[in-house]
């Protein structure tokens, strides 16, 4: 039966005013009427509080969302509740919302509670894998490489968990100077995702953190369910810092392993891949130094042998022989040149002597030596005929030895 609304009160919530409010009983009644009109539905969650009350007709339990902070009380008749139902189970509930108008409380009145089987969980995980893979969240091209030696390691782990101990111990054994920024969170149950994501975002925003490890020990599919959560997978994909997933044992494979930049089979394996082994590095360095020295020694030995071979060659052992040979060649060339030049000069000298004799034979001096003289006028003209001079003209007679000045005194002969 609907709550009778007095005629002087607003008929709808939107019509209420400070002067004309609804009585609280009317509000609760309106909510009850609205809730009672809702259909039967199936709701998923985890049973977080439940104490079975023997002899009671109705049992009460608390159903909590698997990932968000949300819970509600569930009522169910005792005969409809399976004896195997207990706290911590992942269940689906067929129920109808129920509003108790006296105290304004909302609950679910269940008709059936079913525990979610492993097959159902795996099917949901596989469907989510296919969805995220189609979006490219598992693509190897988007994965970031791990740093060779991180400045600081972000670690998200359970509180006082063995996985935390394994990561720290193996990291310090490999690199004693490693530094950590640790965030301890819930790694199982309804609060896990709600605590992991803020820790991840905080470490990702820290510029000193070079890599982030998300880890926990092994467990059932239900225990590891938070690490197959879609919200967490997208948060890891959006991180700027390289993420290492180290969840469970080697056989465990939550969705976080696929979306992370590196998948470690165990927490110990994560430590081995995040930092180098200082002992191995020292050993590698020592081996490298030995190999380097051996290589340098081989180069020096080879160069020494090559130098010895070069020095043993005649040109290097007795280089003066090459100079002596060239000296002998030069001496021979000088002797040949001297002989050639002397012969050439003697030949030319004989030629000059012969030409000189010819010239002397043809020279007027030879005629003068036989007693002849050459008459010249004062102008230097040679007198060849008496007609070439006039009486009283001065003449010069050139003899074989010296000259005489003469004066023409006779008429020239015809």
C-alpha positions, 0 to 999 in steps of 0.5 A: 500500500502506498504511503498516503501523501497529504494534499498540502504536501508536495507530491514529488521530491523535486517540489519540496521546499524549506517551507514545505519539506517531506516528513522523514517517514514519507521519504523512507516510504518513498524509497521503500516503494522504489526499491520494492519495485526493483527486479530480482538480480544476480550480484557478485562479491566476496563474503567478508563477514558471516557467523552462522546462527544455528536455529535461526530462520534467517542468516546474515552475512556481508557481501563486499565488492571484489575490487572497490570499497563497497559492501552490503548486508545480505539476508537469506533463509537458513534452509536456502543457504548451503552448508559450504558457504563461508567467509572469503568465498567468491560468490554470486547471489540471486537477491532482491533489494530490501529497504527497511524504512524504520531505520533507513537501511538497505540490504539484499534479500537473497534466494540463492548463493552460489560459490563461483567455480574455478572454471568461471574465474578462468573463463572471465580472466581469458575473456579479459586477456583477449580484450586487453590483447586486442587493445595492444596492452600486451604488445612487446613494442610498448614494453620498456627496457629495464635499466642496467643498474637502477638508482632506486627500486620501487617495491610493492609487496604484502606486509611482512610477506616472504616475497618481500624478503626474497626480493630484498635478500637476493637483491642485496646479495647481488648488489649490496648498495641497492636502494629501495622505496617500499610500499606495503599493501594488501595483495589479496582480497577486496582491498588489494587493487584499491591499495596497489594502484595508489602505491604504483602511481606514487612510485611512478611519480618519483623521479628517483625510482628507476624500476618498480617490482610488484610481487607476492607469493604463490596462491590459488587463482582466487588469491591471485585474482587482484592481479588479473584486474582490468583497472590494475592492468591499465594502470600498469600499462599507463606507467612511465617507469618500467614495471616488473611483475613477480607474482606467485610461482613460475606456473602462475600467470595473472594478467599483470604478467602480460601487461608488465614490461618484464615478467619474473617467474618468482620474486627471486627471479625479479631480483636477479633481473633488476640488478646485476651480480657484482660478483659476476661483474668483478669476475667478468672484469677480471677475465676481460682484463686477462684477455686484454693483457693477453691480446696486448702481449700477442700484439707486442710479441708480433710487433717485436718479431716483425721488427726483428725480421726487418732488422735482420734484412741486409738493408737494415742490418748493414745499411752502409752496403747500400751507400757503398754500392751507390758510391762505387756507381758514382765513382765509376760515373765520375771516371767515365764522365772525366774520360768522356769530357777529356776525350771530347776536349782533346778532339775539339782542341785538335779541331781548333789547332787544324782550323788555326793552321788553316787560318794562319795559312790564309792570314795576311800575316803569313804574307807579311812574314815573307817580306811584303807590306800593306799600304794604307792611306791615312783614312785606312784604305788599302792601296792596291794601285799607284792610282789610289794615292796622290803625290805627297799623301801620307801612307802607312806601311804595315809590316810583319813586325810594326809599321812605317809612315811613308809619303808618296812623292812620285806620280802614279804609274799607269 
